[in-house]
């Protein structure tokens, strides 16, 4: 299916790319894409197929209501493309594979998530674009899956959960994944989680927190900071100079801190990152991109604009994180840009940066 003249939305005068749209896939449906014994394990589990932690996430019913809007391609199209005015959603299956303890089961679920995404969503609408699920448990199997998925017209990048990835994702053990991504001209997108994968990285903090608010506020930026540190110290962007990386769902306020502190640390300990040929800030500005959700809410909106100005629109991409309970309506970012920026900045953030970062042909 393709979009029609009846499509409507808040951005009729602009092209809009949403870099972080999630699915909510029932496990009994996902199981149909698995081979045995994984099919039975997923469809008739004696435990949760993918552990998501024990925190209370209930928000007055909002979570379940919104998840119903991504249970079919038509429903997602109506919500994202028609109501929100998004022209090109980059859809991920939202797998939480780092909470799967068995490597072989995680790999089987990787295949299942990708096949489910293709058959039920990406093949239904021409403007639907997708991120290929990657199981970091087995880099060799992941590289083969990247080669398989690259042939699909609508696959524009990889989806790597960085919460719970052990070792952190700059470790050379993952170079096979990055080599396959670079060879196939696919973007690498990192996404964090506040559930069980976060507890693998920060078990003491997770058990000591008393409210989910604490966990959720820190989980995403902590995971991204750890991943960025691992990538740069291990020289991943230097080893793969044609590869672009993005960080989804942690906002942008943490990024200037990381750039400037990294410069300072590197100036004192260069021998510990011998593959770098530029400052950390240069690698971050040249190859790293950041999705805007959740848009911060300072008491003075001008303070947020200062952070956006430091990073520059060429590093920022719109995202909604739909349908999660903390998703941003795209108007939240657009109103900020309209208030403080010009039309060129708006075009970059709404679509131009994503087109560049993911090398989109749209």
N, C-alpha and C positions, 0 to 999 in steps of 0.2 A: 504494500500500500504506500501511497505517497500523500504529502500534504495537499490541501485543497485551498481554493480561494476563500473558503469560509473560515479558515483558521483565524483566530483572533488572539489578542494578548496585549500586554502593556508595552511591547517593544516593536510595534509595527514598523518603525522607521530605522531599526537597527537589527543586525544579525547577532544572535545570542547563542553562545555555547555554554552549556552547563557541564562542568567537569566532574561532578560527583553526584550521580543519581543511583540509588540502591534499589535492589529487588528484595522481596520478602518471599522466599521460596519454601513452601511446605515440604517437610522432609519426606512425606509419603510420595510426593511428586518427584522429588530429586532422586529417590530410590530407583525409579523406573529407568534411570540413565546409568545405573551401576550394574556391574556384573556380580554374581554370587561369589562369596558369601556376603559381600558388602551391601547387596540389595536388601537382604533380610535384616542385616544389622541396622541399616538406615531406616527401613520402613517399619520394622517391629522391634524397636530397641527396648532393652531392659534398663536403659539409662538414656540421658539426653544425647543424641548423636553428635552434637557439637556443644560442648560445655560453654555456657555464657556467664558463669558467675552467679552468685546468690544475692546480688544487690537488688533492692526494690526500685524498679524503673517505672512503676506505674505513675501515670500523669493524668488522672481523671478521665481515662478512656481515650485520650488523644492518640496514643501510640497505636492501638488496635484500629481505630477509625482510619488513620492515614495509611496503615499497611494494606488495607483493603483496596487502596487506589493503585497498588502496584502488583496486583495478582493476575493481571492480564496485560497484553500489549495495548489493547484498545483503551483500557482504563488508564494506563500510564500515559498514553498519547493525549487523552482528553485532559488530564491533570497538568502535565508538564508542558506540552506543546500548545494546547489550546488555552487553558486557563492562565498559565504562567507566561506564555509567549516565548518559550524556549524553542529555538530553531533546530538545534542539534544537541540532544542529551548524550553524554558519555556515560553509558550504563555499566555498572559492575554488579555481579551477582551477590556481593557482600558475603563472601565465605569467611568463616572464622577458623581457618584450618590450623592455626598455631595452637589451638586448644585440642587438637586431635593427637593423641599420644603415639599412635602407630603410623610409621612412615608409609607403609603400603596402603593403608586406608585413606590417608591424606591425599596420596597420589590418585587413587580411584575417585575420590570426591572432586579433585581438580578436573579430571576428565568430565565428570558428570555435570559440574557447574558450568563448564564451557559449552557442552553440548546443549544443556537446557537453555542457556542464554541465547545461543544461536537459533535454535529451533522455535522457541516460544516468543522471542522478542526481536532480535536483530533482523530476522528474515521477514518481519511483518511490515516494517516501515523503513523507507529508504533513508530517512534522516536519523534513524537510531544508530548510534555508534557504540562500540563496546570495548571493554578492557578484559583481557584474557586473564583468568585466574591462574596463579602460579603457586604451587606447593613448594615452599623453600626447604622442606624436609629432604628432598632428593633432587639436587641441582641437575643431575644428568637427565632424569625424567622430565624435569621442568623445561630444560633446553629443548628436548624432543617435542614437548607439547607446544612450545613457542614456535618451532618450525612448522608444526601442523597447523596452528591457528593463523599463522601469517598469511596463508593463502585466502583467508576469508576477507572479503572486501571491506567489511565493517569493523574489523578489529584494528584499533589504533594504538594500543599500548598494553602494558602489563599491569595487573593489580597485585601488589605485594603487601600483605599484612606485616607490618613491622613490629607490632606489639607481640612479644613472646617468641620472636625469631632468635634462636640461639645457635651459634654465636650471632652477634649483631650483623646487619646486612652489608657492611663494607668488608667483611672478612673475605680473603681470597677464595675460600671454598665456594663462594657464590659467583665467581668470575665466569663460570660456564653459562649462568643465566644471563649475565650482562653481555657476554659475547654474542649469545643468540639474539638478544634484543637489538644490539647494534647491527648485527648482520642482517636482520630482518627489518631494520628501520622502525622499530617500535619503541615508544616512550615507556619509561618506568615510573609508575605512580605508587607512592607509599600511602598506606592508610593505617591508622592506629585504632585501638579498641580499648574501651574502659571495662571490659569484662574479664574473663578468665585469662586471655593472653597477657593482659597487663599484669595480672598477679604472678605470672611466670617471671617477669622482669623485676618487679618490685614487690615481692611477697610480704616483706615486713610491713611496708607502708600500706599495702592493700588490707592486711588484717588489722592494722592499728587505726585506720580511718573508721569513724563512727557513722558517717553519712555518705550516701552516694554522691552528693554534691562535691565533696572533697576529691573523691576518686575521679569523677568525670571532668572536673576542672583541670586536673593535672595530667591525666593519663595520656591524652593526645600530644601535647607539647613535649612531655618527657620522652615519649617514644620517638618523636621526630628529632629531638635534640640528640638522642643516643644514635639514631641512624645517621644523621648528618655528620656527627663526630666520627663515626666508624668509617663512613664513605671517604671523608677527606683525609683522615690520618692514614688510611690504607691506600690512598691515591686512586680510588676508583674513577673519579672523573678524569684524572690524568691518563689512566690506562684506556679509557673508553671516551675519547674526546668528542665523538660524534653522537654520544648518548645524552638525552635530556632526562631529567628527574623532576618529579613534582611531589609535593607534600600536601595531602588532602586532610581537611577537617581539623585544623588546629588554629585557624585564623592566621594572622600575620604579625602580631605584636612581638612574638618571640624571635623573629628572624633578625632584626637589627642587632639585638643583643648577641646572638650567635656569631654574626659576621664580625663584629668589632672585638668581642672577646677572643674569638678564634685567631684573628690577626695578632693580638697581643701574645697569646700562648705560643703561636707558631714562631713569632719573632724570637722567643726565648729558647725554643726546643725544636729547631728545624731538623735536627738529626733524627728525630722520631717520626718524621713524615718525609722520608727521602725522595719519594716519587713526585712530590709537588714541584712545579716549575713556576707557579704564580702564588700570590697570597690566597688564603682561604676565601676572602671576600670576592676575589676575582672569579674563582671557580663557582661560587654561589651565584654571582650575578650572571655568569656566562651560561651555566648549564642547569641551574636549579630554578624551579617555578613553584608558586604557592597559591593554593585556592583560598578564596576569601572567607568561606564559612568556617566558624561563626564570626560574623562581623562584630567587632568589639563595640561596647556601648559606654564610652567614657562620659562623664558628666558634661564635658565640653566636647562636642563633635569635632572641633578644630584639632584636638589632640590626636584623634585617629587619623586625620588628614596629614598630620606631620609624619606619622609612620608610613603612610602610603607614599608620601613624597620622597622619603628616604629610600624606599625600595624601588620606586618607579613603576609606572603602569606596565612596563615591559616584563616585569616579574610576576604580575598578578593576574589571576584568572577567576572569573565568576564561578561559584558553586552554590548549590542549595542544600545538599545532603538530604534531599527528599527521599523517603518519607519519614525520616527519624523524628522523634519528638522534639528535637532541638533544631530542626531545619530552618533555614533562612528563606523567606520569600525573596525572589530576586529584586523586588522593589527596595529592600533594605539597603543593598549596595548601590543601586542606581540613584536613589535619593541622595546618598552621600556624595556620589560623583557629580551629580547635577548641581549640588550646592557649592562645591568647592573646585570642581575641575572644568575642563573644556571638553568639546565634543571629540577631539582627538584622543584624549585620555579615556573617555567613555568607550570609544570604539575598541581601544586596546584591551581594556579590562573585560568588556562584554564578550569579545570574540577574538580580537587580533592576537593576543598573547597565546591563547589556546591553539589557534590555527598554526602559529609558529612553533610552539612547544611540541605539539603532537604531529606536526607536518600534515595537517588535514587538507584534503582536496575537496573543498566545499565552495 
